[in-house]
Every structure is written in C-alpha cells, then in structure tokens.
Amino acid sequence: MIAARLRHVIAVSAGYLFGAAAYAYLPSEIPPAWRVAGHEIVWLGRPLIAFLLPTAAAVTLVLLRALSAREPSEHDQSPHGAMACDAIMFRLVLFLMGMHATVLLGLAGPLRGREWAARIIPALLGASMIAIGNLLPRTRPNRSLGIRTSRTLSDRRVWMRTHRMAGYMVVTLGVASLVGAVAPLIGGMRTR
C-alpha cells in the first residue's frame, strides 16, 4: 500500500519537475492576464500551464484518499479491492501527467508543427480507459471510486455485475479512442 502511494507521489512530483524545467521555454504572454493599475500586465497563463495539471492530480489523490478514509467500507478489509482502487488512481495520475507533458512539449516547441502531435492525447485517453476498464471489475464496494448508488453499495453482487459491465464498456470505448487516434497515422504512412 505504501509502495502504491509512493508511486503516486513520484508521478505527481515528476509532473511538477517537468513543469519547472519547461517553464522558461513557455511563451511569456499566455492568457489569462491581470492588469494592475499603474503597472504592466501580469500574465498568469505560464504558471497555470506549468503547474495546474500536477496540482489537479495531487488534489484529486488527496480528496479520494480523504473520502476513502472517512467512510471505511468493504474494500478497506479487502486488500485486492484497495489495490484495484490504488491502481485506478495511478492510471488517472499517469494520464494527467502524460497530458501535462504533451501540452508543455507542444507549447515549448518540440511538438510544435507536428501533425501527429494532436493525436497523442486521444491515444493517451484510449490507453488510460483500457487500463482503468480492466481494473473496474476488481473493485469492491467503496466510497471513493466506482458507480456508487444505494443499490450497488448495499449488494456486493450488484456492485460486481455493474462494474464488470462498466469495465467492458470503458475498455471498448478506450479501444475505439485509441484506434481513432492511431488509424489516421497508419493510413497516412501507407499513402506515402
């Protein structure tokens, strides 16, 4: 459990470090801007772009952990259910950090002007959906992740059936997103 939380911290920290490293290469005048009376315009976009997604990931992790700790449920007694929830949260963090890196590289220059760069985030989304969809059937009734209705929370079998079907649908949508992102690239290579 501690190892799972450590990898969350490492992934978010890597996002902050990458944002700090790319900060100087980002355009200086990125909206939004704030005009202080009698002073120059203060551009707020650069720090937002450099640090907002790692902060969103960190806040999401803290909120999910707090929600899970506040109302202990069946998954707290089940190590497999807790491991599945941690794995889902890690995949969510990886998606956010991948999206963060893509945005920074696009604005800082290395991905600028590359047609295929627009396909990275839909491909990341598809891969993340596949990874999360595969984990959904392993979750157990809990208060932090999943389809939490009074019926699924009160009946373990309903929870399991619901999340198995949701897992199939999320994986299917992930495959469609991944294929939709990659297929035009493959088709473009064949026509050359």
Sine and cosine of phi, psi and omega as CSV:
sin_phi,cos_phi,sin_psi,cos_psi,sin_omega,cos_omega
0.00,0.00,-0.66,0.75,0.02,-1.00
-0.92,0.39,-0.62,0.79,0.03,-1.00
-0.89,0.45,-0.62,0.78,0.02,-1.00
-0.90,0.43,-0.68,0.74,0.00,-1.00
-0.94,0.35,-0.55,0.83,0.03,-1.00
-0.90,0.43,-0.65,0.76,0.01,-1.00
-0.93,0.37,-0.49,0.87,0.12,-0.99
-0.89,0.45,-0.72,0.70,-0.01,-1.00
-0.90,0.44,-0.67,0.75,0.01,-1.00
-0.89,0.45,-0.69,0.72,-0.01,-1.00
-0.90,0.43,-0.70,0.71,0.01,-1.00
-0.92,0.39,-0.67,0.75,0.03,-1.00
-0.88,0.48,-0.63,0.77,0.05,-1.00
-0.89,0.46,-0.61,0.79,0.06,-1.00
-0.89,0.46,-0.68,0.73,0.05,-1.00
-0.90,0.44,-0.68,0.73,0.00,-1.00
-0.90,0.44,-0.66,0.75,0.01,-1.00
-0.91,0.41,-0.63,0.77,0.06,-1.00
-0.89,0.45,-0.67,0.75,0.02,-1.00
-0.91,0.41,-0.63,0.78,0.00,-1.00
-0.93,0.36,-0.58,0.82,-0.04,-1.00
-1.00,0.08,-0.22,0.98,-0.11,-0.99
-0.79,0.62,-0.74,0.67,-0.05,-1.00
-0.92,0.40,-0.38,0.93,-0.04,-1.00
-1.00,-0.04,-0.15,0.99,0.00,-1.00
-0.97,0.23,0.53,-0.85,0.07,-1.00
-0.85,0.53,0.61,-0.79,-0.08,-1.00
-0.98,0.20,-0.47,0.88,-0.05,-1.00
-0.96,-0.28,0.98,0.19,0.05,-1.00
-0.93,-0.38,0.83,-0.56,0.04,-1.00
-0.88,0.48,0.42,-0.91,0.12,0.99
-0.99,0.16,0.30,-0.95,0.01,-1.00
-0.80,-0.60,0.38,-0.92,-0.02,-1.00
-0.76,-0.65,0.81,-0.59,-0.01,-1.00
-0.98,-0.21,0.88,-0.47,0.05,-1.00
-1.00,-0.07,0.75,-0.66,-0.04,-1.00
-0.82,0.57,0.82,-0.58,0.04,-1.00
0.99,0.17,0.07,1.00,-0.02,-1.00
-0.78,-0.63,0.07,-1.00,0.03,-1.00
-0.94,0.34,0.20,-0.98,0.08,-1.00
-0.96,0.29,0.71,-0.71,0.07,-1.00
-0.98,-0.21,0.91,-0.42,0.00,-1.00
-1.00,0.06,0.81,-0.59,-0.08,-1.00
-0.98,-0.21,-0.19,0.98,-0.12,-0.99
-0.91,0.41,-0.62,0.78,-0.05,-1.00
-0.87,0.50,-0.78,0.62,0.04,-1.00
-0.92,0.40,-0.54,0.84,0.05,-1.00
-0.88,0.47,-0.72,0.69,-0.02,-1.00
-0.92,0.39,-0.62,0.79,-0.06,-1.00
-0.94,0.33,-0.49,0.87,-0.17,-0.99
-0.76,-0.65,-0.07,1.00,-0.10,-0.99
-0.94,0.35,-0.71,0.70,-0.04,-1.00
-0.93,0.37,-0.65,0.76,0.11,-0.99
-0.89,0.46,-0.58,0.81,0.05,-1.00
-0.92,0.39,-0.66,0.75,0.05,-1.00
-0.87,0.49,-0.66,0.75,0.03,-1.00
-0.91,0.42,-0.69,0.73,0.00,-1.00
-0.90,0.43,-0.70,0.72,0.01,-1.00
-0.90,0.44,-0.66,0.75,0.03,-1.00
-0.87,0.49,-0.71,0.70,0.03,-1.00
-0.87,0.49,-0.71,0.70,-0.02,-1.00
-0.89,0.45,-0.69,0.72,0.00,-1.00
-0.91,0.42,-0.68,0.74,0.02,-1.00
-0.91,0.42,-0.65,0.76,0.05,-1.00
-0.90,0.44,-0.69,0.72,-0.01,-1.00
-0.90,0.43,-0.65,0.76,0.03,-1.00
-0.90,0.43,-0.67,0.75,0.01,-1.00
-0.92,0.39,-0.63,0.78,-0.02,-1.00
-0.97,0.26,-0.49,0.87,-0.05,-1.00
-0.93,0.36,-0.62,0.78,-0.03,-1.00
-0.81,-0.58,0.99,0.11,0.00,-1.00
-0.85,0.52,0.63,-0.78,-0.01,-1.00
-0.68,-0.74,-0.23,-0.97,-0.07,-1.00
-0.86,0.52,-0.59,0.81,-0.07,-1.00
-0.93,0.37,-0.34,0.94,0.05,-1.00
-0.93,0.37,-0.49,0.87,0.04,-1.00
-1.00,0.04,-0.31,0.95,-0.02,-1.00
-0.98,-0.18,0.93,-0.38,0.00,-1.00
-0.90,0.43,-0.51,0.86,-0.01,-1.00
-0.94,0.35,-0.64,0.77,0.04,-1.00
-0.91,0.43,-0.67,0.74,0.02,-1.00
-0.92,0.40,-0.63,0.77,0.03,-1.00
-0.90,0.43,-0.62,0.78,0.02,-1.00
-0.91,0.43,-0.67,0.74,0.03,-1.00
-0.89,0.45,-0.68,0.73,0.05,-1.00
-0.89,0.46,-0.64,0.77,0.00,-1.00
-0.91,0.41,-0.64,0.77,0.04,-1.00
-0.90,0.44,-0.70,0.71,0.02,-1.00
-0.89,0.46,-0.62,0.79,0.02,-1.00
-0.91,0.42,-0.66,0.75,0.03,-1.00
-0.91,0.41,-0.59,0.81,0.07,-1.00
-0.90,0.44,-0.69,0.72,0.03,-1.00
-0.89,0.45,-0.68,0.73,0.02,-1.00
-0.88,0.47,-0.63,0.77,0.05,-1.00
-0.89,0.46,-0.74,0.68,0.00,-1.00
-0.88,0.47,-0.64,0.77,0.00,-1.00
-0.95,0.31,-0.55,0.83,0.09,-1.00
-0.91,0.41,-0.66,0.75,0.05,-1.00
-0.91,0.41,-0.64,0.77,0.04,-1.00
-0.87,0.49,-0.74,0.67,0.01,-1.00
-0.88,0.47,-0.64,0.76,-0.01,-1.00
-0.90,0.44,-0.70,0.71,0.01,-1.00
-0.89,0.45,-0.71,0.70,0.00,-1.00
-0.89,0.46,-0.71,0.71,0.00,-1.00
-0.91,0.41,-0.55,0.84,0.06,-1.00
-0.93,0.38,-0.66,0.75,-0.01,-1.00
-0.99,0.17,-0.53,0.85,-0.03,-1.00
-0.98,0.21,-0.35,0.94,0.09,-1.00
0.76,-0.65,-0.63,0.77,-0.11,-0.99
-0.86,0.51,-0.49,0.87,0.00,-1.00
-0.98,-0.20,-0.04,1.00,-0.04,-1.00
-0.90,0.43,0.74,-0.67,0.05,-1.00
0.99,0.12,0.00,1.00,0.02,-1.00
-1.00,-0.08,0.87,-0.50,-0.05,-1.00
-0.88,0.47,-0.62,0.78,-0.06,-1.00
-0.95,0.33,-0.27,0.96,-0.04,-1.00
-0.89,0.45,-0.50,0.87,0.02,-1.00
-0.92,0.39,-0.24,0.97,-0.03,-1.00
-1.00,-0.05,-0.13,0.99,-0.07,-1.00
-0.91,0.42,-0.76,0.65,-0.07,-1.00
-0.92,0.39,-0.69,0.73,0.09,-1.00
-0.88,0.47,-0.57,0.82,0.05,-1.00
-0.93,0.37,-0.66,0.75,0.08,-1.00
-0.88,0.47,-0.66,0.75,0.03,-1.00
-0.88,0.47,-0.72,0.70,0.02,-1.00
-0.88,0.48,-0.72,0.70,0.02,-1.00
-0.89,0.45,-0.64,0.77,0.03,-1.00
-0.92,0.40,-0.66,0.75,0.02,-1.00
-0.89,0.46,-0.65,0.76,0.03,-1.00
-0.89,0.46,-0.72,0.69,-0.02,-1.00
-0.90,0.43,-0.67,0.74,-0.01,-1.00
-0.95,0.31,-0.65,0.76,0.03,-1.00
-0.87,0.49,-0.58,0.82,0.05,-1.00
-0.92,0.38,-0.44,0.90,-0.03,-1.00
-1.00,0.01,-0.36,0.93,-0.06,-1.00
-0.82,0.57,-0.69,0.72,0.00,-1.00
-0.90,0.43,-0.29,0.96,-0.01,-1.00
-1.00,0.08,-0.20,0.98,0.00,-1.00
-0.95,0.31,0.37,-0.93,0.07,-1.00
-0.86,-0.51,0.31,-0.95,-0.01,-1.00
-0.77,0.64,0.81,-0.58,-0.02,-1.00
-0.47,-0.88,0.14,-0.99,-0.06,-1.00
-0.98,-0.18,0.04,1.00,-0.08,-1.00
-0.91,-0.41,-0.62,0.79,-0.06,-1.00
-0.75,-0.66,0.62,-0.79,0.09,-1.00
0.89,-0.46,-0.12,-0.99,0.03,-1.00
-1.00,-0.02,0.98,-0.18,-0.15,-0.99
-0.97,-0.26,1.00,-0.03,0.13,-0.99
-0.93,-0.38,0.20,-0.98,0.01,-1.00
-0.88,0.48,-0.56,0.83,-0.02,-1.00
-0.95,0.31,-0.71,0.71,-0.01,-1.00
-0.94,0.35,-0.54,0.84,0.00,-1.00
-0.96,0.27,-0.45,0.89,-0.05,-1.00
-1.00,-0.01,-0.36,0.93,-0.05,-1.00
-0.79,-0.61,0.92,-0.39,-0.04,-1.00
-0.86,0.51,-0.63,0.78,0.01,-1.00
-0.90,0.44,-0.66,0.75,0.04,-1.00
-0.90,0.43,-0.66,0.75,0.05,-1.00
-0.84,0.54,-0.76,0.66,-0.06,-1.00
-0.89,0.46,-0.72,0.69,0.01,-1.00
-0.89,0.45,-0.72,0.70,-0.03,-1.00
-0.87,0.49,-0.71,0.70,-0.05,-1.00
-0.97,0.23,-0.42,0.91,0.11,-0.99
-0.92,0.38,-0.72,0.69,0.02,-1.00
-0.92,0.39,-0.65,0.76,0.04,-1.00
-0.88,0.47,-0.63,0.78,0.04,-1.00
-0.87,0.49,-0.70,0.71,0.03,-1.00
-0.87,0.49,-0.70,0.72,-0.03,-1.00
-0.92,0.39,-0.66,0.75,-0.01,-1.00
-0.91,0.41,-0.66,0.75,0.04,-1.00
-0.89,0.45,-0.68,0.73,0.01,-1.00
-0.88,0.48,-0.71,0.70,0.04,-1.00
-0.91,0.42,-0.58,0.82,0.05,-1.00
-0.90,0.43,-0.67,0.75,0.04,-1.00
-0.89,0.45,-0.67,0.74,0.01,-1.00
-0.89,0.46,-0.67,0.74,0.02,-1.00
-0.91,0.42,-0.69,0.73,0.00,-1.00
-0.91,0.42,-0.70,0.71,0.02,-1.00
-0.91,0.42,-0.67,0.74,0.03,-1.00
-0.88,0.47,-0.52,0.85,0.00,-1.00
-0.98,0.18,-0.60,0.80,-0.13,-0.99
-1.00,-0.05,-0.53,0.85,-0.09,-1.00
-0.83,0.56,-0.71,0.71,0.02,-1.00
-0.89,0.46,-0.52,0.85,0.04,-1.00
-0.92,0.39,-0.70,0.72,0.00,-1.00
-0.92,0.40,-0.67,0.74,0.03,-1.00
-0.89,0.45,-0.61,0.79,0.03,-1.00
-0.91,0.41,-0.56,0.83,0.02,-1.00
-0.94,0.34,-0.57,0.82,-0.03,-1.00
-0.95,0.32,-0.48,0.88,-0.03,-1.00
-0.99,0.15,-0.18,0.98,-0.01,-1.00
-0.99,0.15,0.00,0.00,0.00,0.00
